[in-house]
Amino acid sequence: MVTQEEFNKNIEDNVRKTVEKYKLLAHDEKIAVALSGGKDSILTLHMLNKFKEEYNLDLVAITIDEGISGYRNEGVEAARKNAEETGVKLIEKSFLEEFNFKLDDIFSFYKSACIPCGVFRRSLLNKTAYEVGASKIATGHNLDDEIQSFLMTFARADFRRFSKFGPKLDTIHKKLIPRIKPLWNLPEKDVGAWAVLNNIEVHFAECPYSHLSARSKIKGFLNKMESNRKGTKANILKSFDKTFQFEKKPASLYECKKCGEPSSMDICKACEMLEEIKGCLSG
């Protein structure tokens, strides 16, 4: 029987191994933690806070309120409480303040609410991290998240996106803050167990829009496979890490003519979608 102390040490050792193996952290740098209030982002915050003195890190947390009624408030409150407990400054942003609409107002314009949510959340997170001078954005993507994304991309034959996988992304534009994933090799179930065992306040509820996404179906499939054959998820990640290594070609990024954010086109996806949404709301 593993004790709570042993379990916590296993969690920390797992994260430390990922940090050291892939050189996720450097000394004397500012890291922005994408803090949703869910178990994964909160564990990421606590782990980086443990490494704060060792690496002399300047930590800041960013939480984004997408505007999901009956769901988002609890996550924001959990983010506030954990930021306060760790002594990390929390910056709060929202779709309503930034874009003048809530996700609830515009989700029906798209096949899945995850489409506009992902685009605007990434854009706002990157913009905020750049404004505060962060050199990296730490996200709570765990082992399950990574293989779900990998299989979705594989099924779509979207080979351009394979270069975005892995625990660390390279800097390709001065205004595009690279991401790191300290929980990259940590199973989701261990993250949940950590929160429960340590009585950490987290928001466990799933987004009410998540069941409409392809990710939800992939997640169910993988969980079923894992229950029938333990170790399936870890093997998929190992296969990806060893087999799907693509040469990283220099990326050609511009700055959006409307907002100035990094973009592969003259107009970034966020600005393009904003125009679409304005038309739908006024129509």
MORAPE-V112042 format. One record per residue. N is the residue number from 1. RES is the residue in one letter. OMEGA is omega in radians with two decimals (NA if undefined). BURIAL is I if it has 16 or more other C-alpha atoms within 10 Angstrom, else O. Layout:
BEGIN
n->[N/N]
res->[RES/RES]
omega->[OMEGA/OMEGA]
burial->[BURIAL/BURIAL]
END
This chain:
BEGIN
n->[1/2/3/4/5/6/7/8/9/10/11/12/13/14/15/16/17/18/19/20/21/22/23/24/25/26/27/28/29/30/31/32/33/34/35/36/37/38/39/40/41/42/43/44/45/46/47/48/49/50/51/52/53/54/55/56/57/58/59/60/61/62/63/64/65/66/67/68/69/70/71/72/73/74/75/76/77/78/79/80/81/82/83/84/85/86/87/88/89/90/91/92/93/94/95/96/97/98/99/100/101/102/103/104/105/106/107/108/109/110/111/112/113/114/115/116/117/118/119/120/121/122/123/124/125/126/127/128/129/130/131/132/133/134/135/136/137/138/139/140/141/142/143/144/145/146/147/148/149/150/151/152/153/154/155/156/157/158/159/160/161/162/163/164/165/166/167/168/169/170/171/172/173/174/175/176/177/178/179/180/181/182/183/184/185/186/187/188/189/190/191/192/193/194/195/196/197/198/199/200/201/202/203/204/205/206/207/208/209/210/211/212/213/214/215/216/217/218/219/220/221/222/223/224/225/226/227/228/229/230/231/232/233/234/235/236/237/238/239/240/241/242/243/244/245/246/247/248/249/250/251/252/253/254/255/256/257/258/259/260/261/262/263/264/265/266/267/268/269/270/271/272/273/274/275/276/277/278/279/280/281/282/283]
res->[M/V/T/Q/E/E/F/N/K/N/I/E/D/N/V/R/K/T/V/E/K/Y/K/L/L/A/H/D/E/K/I/A/V/A/L/S/G/G/K/D/S/I/L/T/L/H/M/L/N/K/F/K/E/E/Y/N/L/D/L/V/A/I/T/I/D/E/G/I/S/G/Y/R/N/E/G/V/E/A/A/R/K/N/A/E/E/T/G/V/K/L/I/E/K/S/F/L/E/E/F/N/F/K/L/D/D/I/F/S/F/Y/K/S/A/C/I/P/C/G/V/F/R/R/S/L/L/N/K/T/A/Y/E/V/G/A/S/K/I/A/T/G/H/N/L/D/D/E/I/Q/S/F/L/M/T/F/A/R/A/D/F/R/R/F/S/K/F/G/P/K/L/D/T/I/H/K/K/L/I/P/R/I/K/P/L/W/N/L/P/E/K/D/V/G/A/W/A/V/L/N/N/I/E/V/H/F/A/E/C/P/Y/S/H/L/S/A/R/S/K/I/K/G/F/L/N/K/M/E/S/N/R/K/G/T/K/A/N/I/L/K/S/F/D/K/T/F/Q/F/E/K/K/P/A/S/L/Y/E/C/K/K/C/G/E/P/S/S/M/D/I/C/K/A/C/E/M/L/E/E/I/K/G/C/L/S/G]
omega->[-3.13/3.11/3.11/3.13/3.12/3.14/3.13/3.12/3.11/3.11/-3.12/3.12/3.12/-3.12/-3.14/3.14/3.12/3.14/-3.08/-3.10/-3.06/3.08/-3.10/-3.09/3.00/-3.13/3.03/3.09/-3.14/-3.12/3.04/3.12/3.08/-2.97/-3.13/-3.03/3.06/-3.04/-3.06/-3.12/3.13/3.05/3.10/3.11/-3.11/3.14/3.13/3.09/3.07/-3.12/-3.01/-3.10/-3.12/-3.11/-3.07/-3.09/2.97/-3.06/3.00/-3.14/3.13/3.07/-3.08/3.09/-3.10/-3.12/3.13/-3.04/3.09/-3.09/-2.94/-3.07/-3.13/3.11/3.12/3.13/3.11/3.11/3.14/-3.08/-3.11/3.07/3.13/-3.12/-3.12/-3.13/-3.12/3.13/3.14/3.06/-3.11/3.09/3.12/3.06/-3.06/-3.13/-3.06/-3.01/3.11/2.99/3.04/3.09/3.12/-3.10/-2.95/-3.05/-3.07/3.14/-3.05/3.14/3.10/3.11/-3.13/-3.10/3.11/-3.13/-3.12/-3.11/-3.08/3.12/3.12/-3.12/-3.10/3.12/-3.13/-3.13/-3.12/3.13/3.12/-3.11/-3.13/3.07/3.12/3.11/3.12/3.01/3.10/3.12/-3.08/-3.14/3.12/-3.12/-3.13/3.13/-3.05/-3.11/3.04/3.13/-3.14/-3.11/3.09/3.13/3.12/-3.12/-3.13/-3.09/3.14/-2.98/3.13/-3.06/-3.12/-3.13/-3.13/3.11/3.14/-3.06/-3.09/3.09/-3.10/3.04/-3.13/3.08/-3.06/-3.13/3.09/-3.04/-3.12/-3.12/2.95/-3.08/-3.10/-3.11/-2.99/-3.08/-3.10/3.14/-3.11/-3.11/3.11/3.11/3.12/3.13/3.12/-3.11/-3.11/-3.10/-3.08/3.10/3.14/3.13/3.09/3.09/-3.05/-3.05/3.09/3.11/-3.13/3.12/-2.99/-3.09/3.14/-3.03/3.07/3.14/-3.12/3.14/3.09/3.14/3.13/3.12/-3.12/3.11/3.11/3.10/-3.12/-3.14/3.12/-3.12/-3.10/3.14/-3.12/-3.10/3.14/3.13/3.11/3.13/3.11/3.13/3.12/-3.07/-3.09/-2.99/-3.01/3.09/-3.09/3.09/-3.12/-3.13/3.12/-3.10/3.09/3.13/3.10/3.00/-3.10/-3.10/-3.12/-3.03/3.12/3.13/3.12/-3.11/3.08/3.12/3.12/3.11/-3.10/-3.09/-3.13/3.14/3.10/-3.13/3.10/3.10/3.10/-3.09/3.10/3.12/3.14/-3.11/-3.12/-3.07/NA]
burial->[O/O/O/O/O/O/O/I/O/O/I/I/O/I/I/I/O/I/I/O/O/O/O/I/I/O/O/O/I/I/I/I/I/I/I/I/I/I/I/I/I/I/I/I/I/I/I/I/I/O/O/I/O/O/O/O/I/I/I/I/I/I/I/I/I/I/I/O/O/O/O/I/I/I/I/I/I/I/I/I/I/I/I/O/O/O/O/I/O/I/I/O/I/I/I/O/O/O/O/O/I/I/I/O/O/I/I/O/O/O/O/I/I/I/O/I/I/O/O/I/I/O/I/I/I/I/I/I/I/I/O/O/O/I/I/I/I/I/I/I/I/I/I/I/I/I/I/I/I/I/I/O/O/O/O/O/O/O/O/O/O/I/O/O/I/I/I/I/I/O/O/O/O/O/I/I/I/I/I/I/I/I/I/I/I/I/I/I/O/I/I/I/O/I/I/O/O/O/O/I/I/I/I/O/O/O/O/O/O/O/O/O/O/O/I/O/O/I/I/O/O/I/O/O/O/O/O/O/O/O/O/I/I/I/O/I/I/O/O/I/O/O/O/O/O/O/O/O/O/O/O/O/O/I/I/I/O/O/O/O/I/I/I/O/O/O/I/I/I/I/I/O/O/O/O/O/I/O/O/O/O/O/O]
END
